[in-house]
Amino acid sequence: MVKRNIVGDRVRLARKKAKPQITQLDLAARLQVEGLRLEQAAISKIEAGNREVTDVEVAAIAKVLGVTVGWLFGNSEERKEQQR
């Protein structure tokens, strides 16, 4: 099966490396606070590469996870908090 996005692996990685770890359900709730409604099932599909992700979704996910959009796309190894 062909992946439908390139950010899914990094979304999962950032979520699991967060302290405390963020569940898919937690991520969905945080995104809803930001005005973006994504259900846990959609996040699961994004992480598996089975769902396309819009630019607005990528920006919100990066903000909530504390990483840069570039990091989600694999452009750097740095997370936002390491840049401070």
One Martini backbone bead per residue (centre of mass of N, CA, C, O) as a GRO file, in nm:
protein
   84
    1MET     BB    1   0.096   0.036   0.021
    2VAL     BB    2   0.051   0.367  -0.019
    3LYS     BB    3   0.143   0.650   0.103
    4ARG     BB    4  -0.048   0.962   0.199
    5ASN     BB    5   0.204   1.047   0.383
    6ILE     BB    6   0.504   1.204   0.563
    7VAL     BB    7   0.415   1.263   0.887
    8GLY     BB    8   0.322   1.017   1.061
    9ASP     BB    9   0.583   0.918   1.198
   10ARG     BB   10   0.637   1.194   1.346
   11VAL     BB   11   0.382   1.212   1.505
   12ARG     BB   12   0.429   0.959   1.672
   13LEU     BB   13   0.705   1.034   1.787
   14ALA     BB   14   0.621   1.298   1.933
   15ARG     BB   15   0.400   1.174   2.107
   16LYS     BB   16   0.590   0.956   2.255
   17LYS     BB   17   0.820   1.177   2.353
   18ALA     BB   18   0.648   1.304   2.529
   19LYS     BB   19   0.622   1.493   2.845
   20PRO     BB   20   0.399   1.335   2.866
   21GLN     BB   21   0.255   1.115   2.698
   22ILE     BB   22   0.063   1.115   2.397
   23THR     BB   23  -0.231   1.042   2.296
   24GLN     BB   24  -0.457   1.030   2.051
   25LEU     BB   25  -0.682   1.152   2.227
   26ASP     BB   26  -0.521   1.393   2.330
   27LEU     BB   27  -0.463   1.514   2.054
   28ALA     BB   28  -0.754   1.559   1.971
   29ALA     BB   29  -0.819   1.755   2.206
   30ARG     BB   30  -0.599   1.970   2.141
   31LEU     BB   31  -0.704   2.030   1.855
   32GLN     BB   32  -0.983   2.130   1.938
   33VAL     BB   33  -0.880   2.380   2.092
   34GLU     BB   34  -0.758   2.487   1.803
   35GLY     BB   35  -1.010   2.413   1.590
   36LEU     BB   36  -0.953   2.096   1.534
   37ARG     BB   37  -1.125   1.820   1.395
   38LEU     BB   38  -0.995   1.511   1.523
   39GLU     BB   39  -1.005   1.195   1.540
   40GLN     BB   40  -0.853   0.918   1.648
   41ALA     BB   41  -0.881   0.763   1.379
   42ALA     BB   42  -0.737   0.979   1.206
   43ILE     BB   43  -0.466   0.968   1.352
   44SER     BB   44  -0.411   0.675   1.293
   45LYS     BB   45  -0.408   0.710   0.981
   46ILE     BB   46  -0.181   0.912   0.968
   47GLU     BB   47   0.040   0.735   1.109
   48ALA     BB   48  -0.003   0.501   0.881
   49GLY     BB   49  -0.052   0.658   0.592
   50ASN     BB   50  -0.392   0.652   0.517
   51ARG     BB   51  -0.393   0.979   0.535
   52GLU     BB   52  -0.442   1.276   0.448
   53VAL     BB   53  -0.285   1.610   0.491
   54THR     BB   54  -0.325   1.920   0.568
   55ASP     BB   55  -0.180   2.218   0.627
   56VAL     BB   56  -0.352   2.288   0.874
   57GLU     BB   57  -0.301   2.023   1.024
   58VAL     BB   58   0.005   2.036   1.042
   59ALA     BB   59   0.023   2.301   1.200
   60ALA     BB   60  -0.142   2.208   1.449
   61ILE     BB   61   0.023   1.960   1.524
   62ALA     BB   62   0.289   2.104   1.571
   63LYS     BB   63   0.195   2.292   1.794
   64VAL     BB   64   0.090   2.072   1.997
   65LEU     BB   65   0.378   1.903   1.989
   66GLY     BB   66   0.635   2.101   1.970
   67VAL     BB   67   0.691   2.138   1.658
   68THR     BB   68   0.788   2.156   1.343
   69VAL     BB   69   0.698   2.135   1.026
   70GLY     BB   70   0.972   2.045   0.920
   71TRP     BB   71   1.000   1.802   1.107
   72LEU     BB   72   0.752   1.646   1.003
   73PHE     BB   73   0.898   1.641   0.704
   74GLY     BB   74   1.220   1.582   0.772
   75ASN     BB   75   1.420   1.854   0.769
   76SER     BB   76   1.485   1.788   1.078
   77GLU     BB   77   1.610   1.694   1.410
   78GLU     BB   78   1.458   1.923   1.546
   79ARG     BB   79   1.301   2.035   1.815
   80LYS     BB   80   1.167   2.304   1.949
   81GLU     BB   81   1.287   2.276   2.247
   82GLN     BB   82   1.592   2.256   2.134
   83GLN     BB   83   1.600   2.565   2.019
   84ARG     BB   84   1.596   2.727   2.310
   0.00000   0.00000   0.00000
